[in-house]
Amino acid sequence: MEKTKQKMTLTTKVVLGMVLGILLGLAINYSGLNTPDSFVNIYVVDGLFHIMGTMFITALKMLVVPLVLFSLISGVLGIGDIKALGKVGAKSFALYMLTTAIAITLAISIAVASGIGDGANLTTTSTFEAKEAPPLSSVLIDIIPSNIIDSMANGNMLQIIFFSILLGISILMVGKKAEPIVRGVEIMNDVMMNMVNIIMAVSPYAVFALIAKAISSLGFDLLASLAGYVTVLIIALLIHLLVTLMGLLKIFTGLSPKIFLAKMRSVQVFAFSTSSSNATIPVTLKTVTDKLGVNNSVGSFTVPFGATINMDGTAIMQGVATVFIANAYGVELGITGYLTVILMSVLASIGTAGVPGVGLIMLSMVFVQVGLPIEGIGLILGVDRLLDMVRTAVNVSGDATVSVIVAKSEGKFDTSVYNDPKAGIVTSSDMHIDEDVEKEFAKLTEDVHERK
């Protein structure tokens, strides 16, 4: 039995936790134990599961800002060439915009062909408050932080990315005098990666709790009530992941999509559990660099950048939802309307954070532009939480795909790591603290105190 435990990888444990969470969640849901006043609901679902899941997500969020800061500064220093950094940024932005545009176009095409919502004459009992789309000028101005501490406190990724790149460039300009800072940044980057390892050690249990809570509360009955919408959306998401993204990976790099998907499995599970691209940044970045062979100088930029502006899964939801609501209310959008949806979805993804539920805010912006009733969003509110989990998994897959493509094109990619099935696997030895190091640090601390 002990031998089996040693061989079981973290990815396997995470997937096992997800499966067990789904089974337990369904058991609680269908047995009626999820009623608001039941012991199981109060102390297990909203108690134990809620605490475990929330603590894990909070721990991941805790890592995001320092990890992005040190990793991105380290990445800029690693590139060592401002022109090369500009090329990485331009390629990443172009690819993210391209995949988002393809995603929304694909979604609209599939939804229109399927005719979902035609003649439904549905009514809604829910309402949704519309959010006005930020003007492009505001998005551009907001990239520059007025107070970087405030930006870090609020997790504003674009502002943190801007500051980190500027700081990295400034360190390069100082030259050799900045060598101690460079060494310090590299050390802190290693420290943050080890913190990721520590948090990941409890991830299978957290994923189990998160999934069990979500399924026990929502069940699958809601999916059945909007079967057409749900089916078309999931089909579009799968086609985009397996055909569009994997096709681009094969075309631009020649690498095996099968290996990519196998190594991304744990990241997709985390994204599915948290419904947040931002919260998944530590896991995505570690997988991209340690398992897929992307150099940190590229991955440290493309991953947080993608979590901020790359919303392929969310764009697909907007396309399918727009067609569904338009058909349900008998509104004819026409070619102009659909082109507006495509343009709005691409632009809105730039200034929208990668957090749970943001898709509905973006969708309200789209509805305002094409003249659809905002209250129509109430039709899909019930199933959005479950579908948000699926589309976030597609979002992070897009981030990783672009990271590999850009790294390969810039010569910042290790093919041997990509093809190595054991690369980046966390073992118990990675969590070990060297006793000699402990004694050495204790002696160092003691000497410092004696000098005082």
N, C-alpha and C positions, 0 to 999 in steps of 0.2 A: 504493500500500500504506500509506504514511504517513497519507494522508487517511482511510482506513478505521479506522486505529488511533485517530485523534483523535475520530472519531464514536462509537466504541464506548464505551458508558457502563460504569460500575463494575458495575451490576446485570447487564448482559449478560456482562461478563467473569466474574463470579461464577457465573452459570448455566452458562457455557461450561466453567469449571473443574470444576463438579459433574458435568456430562455426561462430560467426558473422564476424570474420576476414576472414575466408574461403569464406563466401558468398559475402562479399564486394570485396575481391580480385578477385573472379571469375567474378563479375559484371564489374569491371574495365577492366579485361583482355578481356572478350568477347565483350565488348562495344567499344573496340578500344581506350579507354581513356588512355591506358598505352604507347602510342607512345612517343618517347623521348622528343619531343618538346611541348607536350600538357601541359596545365595548371595543370591538375590533377597529371600527372606524376612528374612534376617539383616541385610543391608546396605541394602536398599531399603525394604521394608515396615516392619520393626521398627527400621530405622535412619533413613534419610532422611525417609520419610513421617512416622514417629513424632515425630522431632525438629521438623520443620516445623509439624505440626499442634499439638503440645504447646506450642511457643513462641507460636503465635498465640493459642491459648485462654488461656494464662497472661497474655499481653499484654492481652487483653480483660478478664480478671479483675482485672488490675492497675488498670484504669481504673474499675472498678465503684464502689468505695467513695468515692474523691474526686469522681467524676462525680455520684453520687447526693447526696453531702454538699453540694457547692457548688450543684448544680442545684436541689436541693430548698429550700435556704436562700434562693436567688435566687427560687424560685417563691413561697415564703411572703411574701417582701418585695414581690414583684410583685403578689400579690393584695391585700396591704395591709389586709385586712379579716378578722378572726379568724372572724366568723360565716360569711363566704364560704368560708373554708378548711374549716370544719366541714361545710358543705353539699357541697363537693367530696368530702370524705372519706366522708360518709354515702352519697352517690350511688354512689361508686366501690365501696364495700363491698357495697351492696345489689345492684348490677349483677353484680359478681363472684360473689356467692353465688347469684344467680338463674341465671347462665349455667352455673355448675357443677352446680346442681340439675337444670337442663334436660339437660345433657350426660349425667349418670349415668342419668337416667330414660330418655332416648332410647336409650342403650346397652343397658340392661336390656331394654327393649321389643323392640329389633331382635334381640338375642341369644335371647330367649325365643321369638320368632316363628320364628327360623331353626332352633331346636332343635339348635344346635351341641353336640357332645359326647354326645348321646343314644346310649346303648348302646355306648359306645366301650370300656368296661372297660379303660381304659388304666392302665398302671403306670408308676412313675417311679423312676429310679435316682439322682435328685438330691434333696437336701434343702435347706430354707431355714430359717434361724433366725428365729423370729418376734420382732417388736419390739412392745412394749406401747404402746398409744396413750397419749399424754400427756393427763392430765386437763385440763379446760377452765381450771381455776384456775391450773394451771402455765403454760398458754399465755398467760393474761392477765398473770401476774406477770412472765414472761420478756420481755414487751414492753419493760419498763423496764430499761435497762442499769445494772449496778452499776459497770462500768468500760467507758467508751465506747471506749477504746483497744483493749481486749480484744475488744469487739464488732466494731470495724473490722478487727482482725487476723483474726477468724474469719468475717468477712463476714455477720454476723447482720443481715439486711435490716430486720426489724421494729424492732430496737433502734436501728439507724442512722436509720431514718425518724423514730422518736419523738424522738431527740436533735436531729435537723436541724430538725424542726418547732418544738420547744421553743426552740432557739437562734434561729431566725428570729423567733419571737414576742418573745423577749427583746430582740432588736435593735430591733424595732419599738417596744417600750416605752421604750427609751433615748431615742428621738427624734432630733433633728438632730445631736446629738453623735456619733451612730453613722454619720454620712454617709461618713467614710473607710472604715469597715468594709463598708458597703453597696457602695461603688465597688470595693473589693478583691474582694468576693464575686462581683460581676458580671464583673470582669476574669478571675478564676480560672475562672469558668464558661465564658467564651469560650476560655480557654487549654485547658481540658479538652476542649472540642468540637474544637479543632484537633488535639489528641492523638488523638482518635477518627479524624480524617481521615488522620493519618499511619499509624495501624494498619490502617485500611481499604485503604490503597494496596496492601498485600501480600495482602489477603484472597483474591483469586482463586486464588493459588498455594497458600495454606493450605487453602482449601476442597478444592482438587484433591487435596492430600495426605491430608486427613482422610477424604474419601470413598473414595479409592483404597485406603487402609489398611483401612477398615471392610469394604468389599465383598470385597477379596482374602482377608480372614480369614474372613468369614462366608458369603459367596456367597448364593445364593438357594435352595439345596437345603433349608435349614432351613425356609424358608417353605412349601415344598411338603409337608413332613411334617405341618404343622399348618395346612393350607390353609383349613379351615373357620373356625378361630379368627381367623386372619390376615385373611381376606376380610371377615368380619363386622366386625372391629375397624376396618379401613381404611374400609369403607363408612360406619360410624357416625361416624368422624372427619370424613369428607368431607361428610356430611349436616349435621353440626354446624357446620362451617366455612361451607359454601355456603348452607345454609338458615337455621339458627338465628342465627348471628352476623351474616350479611349481611342477614337479615330484620330483626333488631333495629336494625341500622344504618340500613336504609331507613325503618323505622317511626318511629324516634326523631329522625332527622336529615333524611331525604329525599334524602340524598347517594347518588351512584352506587356500588354495590358493585364494579362493574367497575374503576373508577378506584382504589378502595381495594386490591383484590387485585393490580392491576398495580404499585402503589407499594410493596406489602408483599412483593413477590417476593424481594428480596434479604434481607430480615429472615428470611423463612421458610427460605431456603437456609442462612443462618448458624445458625438454630436447629436445622435438620436436621443440620448438620455437627457442631455442638457438643453436642447433646442436653442443653443447659443453658439454662433461661430466664434465670438470673442472669448467665451469661457473655454472653448476647445483649443485656443491658440497654443498653450503650452504642449498639449499632446500632439497637435498637428506639426508644430515646429520640430519637436524631438523626432517624430517619425520621418519627416521629410529629410532631416539631416543625417540621422543615425541609420535609418532603414532604407531610404530611397537613394542615398548617395549625393544629395544636393549640398554643396558647400555652404557653410553658415553665412558667408558674405552675401549670398543670394537669398537663401531661405529666410534669414532674419529680416529681410525687406519684403519679399513676396508674400509670406504667410500673414503677418499682421495687416499688410496693405490689402490683401485679398479678403481677409475677414471684415474689412471696413467697406470695400467698394464692390466686391464680387458677390452677387446675389442671384446666382443661376436658378436655384431651387425656388426662391421667392418670386423671381420673374416668371417662372413657369406657372406658379400659383396665380399670379395676377392675370396672365393670359387666359388660363382655363376659367377662372372665376369671372372675368369680364364677359366672356362668351356665354357662360352659364346664366349669369344675371341678366344680360341683354336678351337672351332667348326667353327666359322665364317671364320677363316683363314686356316682351314683344317689342323691344327697341331695336331698330335697324341701324347698326353702326357704319357699315360700308367700309370700303377700302381706306378712306381718309381716317375714319375712327380707329381702325386697327393699326394704321401707321402711327397715329397719335399715341396709342397704347404702347407700342414698341418703343417709341422715342421717350415717352414719359418714364417707362420702366427702367430704361438704361440710365437716364439722367438721375432719377430718384435713388437708384442704387448707390450712386457716388456719395451722397451726403447722409445716408441712413446707417445707423449703428447695427452691428450684428448681435442683436439681443432678442429673446423670445417675444413673439407677438408683433414684431416690427412690420411684418408682411401686411397686416391689416391696416396699419397707418399708411404704408405705401399704396395700398389698394384704394384707400379713400381718396388719395391725391389723383390717382388715375381716373376714378369714377367722376370726380369733379370736372376733369378736363374733357371727358367724352359725354358728359350729360346723363350718366346713369344715376338712378336713385341711390343715395348713400345707405338708406335703410335696407337695401338689398344685401348688404354685408351681413345683416342679421341672419340670413339664410344659411350661411356657412360658418357662423361663429361656433356652433356646437361641435363641428368636426375639425376646426382649425388647429386645436391644440395637438391632436394626434398627427395631423398632416404636417404641422410645423416641425415635428421631430424628423419626419422623412426628408423634407426639403433641406433641412440644415445639414443632413448627412451628404446631400448632393452638393451643397455650398462648399463644404470643406474639401470634398473630392476635387472640385474645380480649383480651389486654392493650391492643392498639392500638384495637380496636373500642370498648371501654369508654372509652378516653381521648378518642376523637372524640365519642362520645355526651355525655359529661360536659362537655367543653369547649364543645360546641355549645349545651347547655342553660344554661351559665353565661355565654354571650356572650364566651367566650375562644377563639374559633375564626375562622380566616381562610379563607373559602370560595374566594377567588381563588387561594390557594396550593394548596388541595386540587385544584382543577380545572386547575392549571397542570402540564402533563406534564414541564416542565423544572425545576420547583421542587426544590431540594435536591440536584440532581445535582452530584457532586464533579468538578471539572475540574482540569487541571494548574495553573491559576492559583491555586487554593485552597491548593496545596502550596508556593507561591512565597514566599520571604522577601525583603521589600523591602530593596534595598541601602542606601538612605538611612537606613532604620530601623536596619540593622546598624551603620552608621557612627555614628549618633546614640547608640546604646546603648554602643558601644565607647568613645566620648568621655565618656559619662556615667560609665562604670566607671572610666576613667582619672582623671577628676576626683575621684571618691570616694577612690581610692587616694592621690592627691596630698594630699588633705586630711588623711589619716591620717599 
